[in-house]
Amino acid sequence: GVYVDGKIISDMKAEHEKVLKKVEKCFDKYLEI
């Protein structure tokens, strides 16, 4: 249903945000070297 799809999409967005933040942290460490 729409509710379930919306929840899945919001969960995917949340996971995507976490991944982006991890990538940014790794990138910042890389730039520090």
C-alpha positions as CSV (number, residue, x, y, z in Angstrom):
1,G,0.0,0.0,0.0
2,V,0.9,3.7,-0.2
3,Y,1.7,3.8,3.6
4,V,4.1,0.8,3.3
5,D,5.8,2.2,0.2
6,G,6.2,5.6,1.9
7,K,7.8,4.0,5.0
8,I,10.2,2.0,2.8
9,I,11.1,5.2,0.9
10,S,11.7,7.2,4.1
11,D,13.8,4.3,5.5
12,M,15.8,4.3,2.3
13,K,16.3,8.1,2.6
14,A,17.4,7.7,6.2
15,E,20.0,5.0,5.2
16,H,21.1,7.2,2.3
17,E,21.7,10.1,4.7
18,K,23.8,7.9,7.0
19,V,25.9,6.6,4.1
20,L,26.5,10.2,2.9
21,K,27.6,11.3,6.3
22,K,30.0,8.4,6.6
23,V,31.4,9.2,3.1
24,E,31.8,12.9,4.1
25,K,33.7,11.9,7.3
26,C,36.0,9.5,5.3
27,F,36.5,12.2,2.7
28,D,37.4,14.8,5.4
29,K,40.0,12.4,6.8
30,Y,41.4,11.9,3.3
31,L,41.7,15.6,2.8
32,E,43.5,16.1,6.1
33,I,46.4,13.9,5.0
